[in-house]
Amino acid sequence: MAISSSSDRHLSHFVLESLPPMIYRLEVSQQPIRARMCGFGDKDRRPIDPPPVVRLLVSTADGTPVPESSVDHSMMIVHAGLWSENRTEERSLVINPSSIPTQSTGPSSTVMSLNAPSCTRNLMGHCTSSAYVLNNNLGQQGIYFIFQDLSVRTEGTFTLKFSFCDVKGLLVRSLSGYTNSRGSVAAEVYSAPFKVYSAKKFPGMTGTKRAT
């Protein structure tokens, strides 16, 4: 039994080494355009409009496209993060105004709180999407990740950074003694800049209906 188990492990290593490496690329199929800031309450949260949609493109090392039907997308995910307009600084966290110490102007108040202000999420909603095989408006099949529940607390101009990971691929390599030289992120892409308005300045929804 021990010899058989060892042989199986060597066979697993051989199969992994013989498999052609997959090249992953992300593209934003539907760009975010605008949103209404939701502030620091959770009762009136408005999603980014239109919902950002990301497509995964897979090819072999020589650039040959891999059909979607040949890709196991069961454990593929894409994570969204909020970044500055120029893509240089992350904006996913923001200081909660209610945690900032205030000093009373009354004569009896001479001591301020020594607790540091706390941060909270600036990007609200489901920041991770699983893969879906869908047809776009031209009838072309593709692997898509849809973010229909993202909101931003604060006003400003931002971009979204999308990071792709194949969890199953990482698990297989880990169990077989291999490490992913690129880390857990196999592909990244930024959205176009979009603007988040205050409630008074928000021009309304775009009316976009199609997700792909």
matplotlib code that plots the C-alpha trace (Angstrom):
import matplotlib.pyplot as plt

x = [0.0, 2.8, 4.5, 1.2, 0.6, 4.1, 3.6, 0.4, 2.1, 4.9, 2.2, 0.4, 3.6, 4.3, 0.8, 1.1, 4.4, 3.1, 0.0, 0.5, 0.5, -2.7, -2.4, -5.3, -6.4, -9.2, -11.2, -13.9, -16.9, -19.2, -17.6, -19.0, -20.1, -21.5, -22.9, -24.7, -22.7, -24.3, -22.6, -22.0, -25.5, -26.7, -30.4, -30.1, -27.3, -27.3, -25.3, -22.7, -24.4, -24.2, -23.1, -19.4, -18.9, -15.5, -14.7, -12.0, -10.0, -7.8, -5.1, -2.1, 1.5, 1.7, -1.4, -3.9, -7.4, -8.8, -12.6, -14.8, -16.1, -12.6, -12.1, -13.0, -14.4, -16.0, -13.6, -12.6, -13.2, -12.6, -12.2, -13.0, -11.1, -11.6, -8.7, -7.9, -8.6, -4.9, -4.7, -1.9, -3.6, -6.2, -9.4, -11.2, -11.1, -12.1, -12.1, -15.5, -16.5, -18.4, -15.1, -13.2, -12.8, -14.6, -14.0, -16.9, -16.8, -18.2, -16.0, -16.1, -14.6, -10.8, -10.1, -10.4, -10.6, -7.2, -8.7, -7.5, -10.3, -11.4, -11.6, -14.5, -15.1, -15.5, -16.5, -19.7, -21.5, -20.2, -16.6, -16.1, -17.8, -17.9, -17.6, -20.6, -20.7, -23.0, -23.7, -23.2, -25.5, -23.8, -24.5, -20.9, -20.2, -17.7, -16.7, -18.0, -17.9, -20.8, -20.6, -24.2, -24.1, -21.2, -21.7, -19.3, -19.6, -17.8, -18.0, -15.2, -13.7, -12.5, -11.5, -12.1, -9.3, -10.3, -8.0, -8.5, -7.7, -8.3, -8.6, -8.7, -5.4, -3.8, -5.0, -3.8, -0.3, -0.1, -1.1, 1.4, 4.3, 4.3, 4.1, 2.5, 5.3, 2.9, 1.2, -2.6, -3.4, -3.2, -4.6, -5.6, -7.4, -8.6, -12.0, -12.3, -12.7, -16.2, -17.7, -19.5, -22.0, -23.6, -27.4, -28.1, -25.8, -26.6, -27.9, -29.8, -29.3, -27.9, -30.7, -28.3, -30.1, -27.7, -25.0, -22.9]
y = [0.0, 2.4, 1.8, 2.4, 5.6, 6.9, 6.0, 7.9, 11.0, 10.8, 10.4, 13.4, 15.4, 14.2, 15.2, 18.6, 19.2, 18.0, 20.2, 23.4, 26.5, 28.6, 32.4, 34.4, 37.9, 40.1, 42.7, 44.9, 44.2, 46.7, 49.8, 51.6, 55.1, 56.7, 56.1, 57.8, 57.9, 55.8, 57.6, 55.8, 54.3, 51.0, 51.9, 53.7, 52.0, 52.5, 50.2, 51.4, 52.0, 50.1, 47.0, 46.3, 43.1, 41.5, 38.8, 36.2, 35.2, 32.1, 31.1, 28.8, 30.0, 30.5, 32.6, 30.0, 30.8, 28.1, 27.5, 28.3, 24.7, 23.4, 25.6, 24.4, 27.6, 26.0, 27.7, 30.8, 34.1, 37.8, 40.3, 44.0, 46.8, 50.5, 52.6, 56.3, 57.7, 57.5, 53.9, 54.7, 54.4, 52.0, 53.6, 50.5, 51.9, 55.2, 56.8, 56.6, 60.2, 58.9, 57.6, 60.9, 62.4, 65.7, 68.2, 70.0, 73.8, 73.8, 75.0, 71.5, 69.6, 69.6, 65.9, 64.5, 60.8, 59.1, 56.4, 56.6, 57.0, 53.7, 52.8, 51.2, 49.8, 52.4, 49.9, 48.2, 45.0, 41.7, 42.4, 38.9, 37.3, 33.7, 32.8, 32.4, 31.1, 33.5, 34.8, 38.5, 40.6, 39.2, 35.6, 34.9, 32.7, 33.8, 33.5, 36.5, 37.9, 40.3, 42.9, 44.0, 44.9, 47.4, 50.8, 53.5, 55.5, 58.7, 61.2, 61.4, 59.9, 56.3, 53.2, 49.5, 47.0, 43.5, 40.6, 37.0, 33.8, 30.1, 28.6, 25.1, 25.5, 26.8, 23.9, 21.3, 22.9, 23.2, 19.5, 18.4, 20.4, 23.2, 26.9, 29.5, 31.9, 34.7, 34.3, 33.9, 36.6, 35.3, 38.4, 42.0, 44.8, 48.3, 49.8, 53.2, 56.1, 56.6, 59.4, 59.0, 61.9, 63.2, 62.7, 66.3, 66.2, 62.6, 62.9, 59.6, 56.0, 55.5, 53.1, 50.4, 47.0, 44.5, 43.1, 41.7]
z = [0.0, 0.8, -2.5, -4.4, -2.5, -3.3, -6.9, -7.0, -5.6, -8.2, -10.9, -9.6, -9.8, -13.3, -14.5, -12.9, -14.6, -18.0, -18.0, -20.1, -17.9, -18.3, -18.8, -17.3, -18.3, -17.0, -18.9, -17.6, -19.8, -18.1, -16.5, -13.5, -14.2, -11.1, -7.6, -4.8, -1.6, 1.2, 4.1, 7.4, 7.9, 6.3, 5.7, 2.4, 0.5, -3.3, -5.6, -8.1, -11.4, -13.7, -11.9, -12.8, -14.9, -15.4, -18.0, -17.6, -20.7, -20.6, -23.0, -23.2, -22.9, -26.7, -26.8, -28.0, -26.5, -24.2, -24.7, -21.7, -21.8, -21.1, -18.1, -14.6, -13.1, -10.0, -7.5, -9.5, -7.7, -8.4, -5.5, -5.9, -4.0, -4.1, -5.3, -6.0, -9.5, -10.4, -9.2, -6.7, -3.3, -1.9, -0.7, 0.7, 4.3, 5.7, 9.2, 10.8, 11.8, 14.9, 16.3, 16.1, 19.6, 20.2, 23.0, 24.6, 24.8, 28.3, 31.3, 33.0, 30.0, 29.9, 28.9, 25.4, 24.6, 24.0, 21.8, 18.1, 15.5, 14.0, 10.4, 8.6, 5.1, 2.4, -0.2, 1.0, -0.2, -1.6, -2.7, -4.0, -7.0, -8.2, -11.9, -14.1, -17.7, -19.6, -23.0, -23.8, -26.0, -29.1, -28.0, -27.3, -24.3, -21.6, -18.0, -16.1, -12.6, -11.7, -8.9, -8.4, -4.7, -4.3, -2.7, -1.6, 1.6, 0.6, -2.1, -4.7, -7.9, -7.6, -9.6, -8.8, -8.8, -9.7, -8.6, -9.9, -8.1, -8.9, -5.5, -6.8, -8.6, -5.5, -3.4, -6.0, -6.1, -2.3, -1.7, -4.4, -2.9, -5.5, -4.8, -7.0, -8.1, -8.7, -5.3, -5.0, -7.6, -11.2, -13.0, -12.2, -14.0, -13.0, -14.0, -15.6, -13.0, -11.8, -9.6, -6.3, -5.6, -2.5, -2.2, -3.4, -6.4, -7.6, -11.2, -11.0, -12.3, -15.8, -16.9, -18.0, -17.9, -19.5, -17.3, -20.2]

ax = plt.figure().add_subplot(projection="3d")
ax.plot(x, y, z, "-o")
ax.set_aspect("equal")
plt.show()
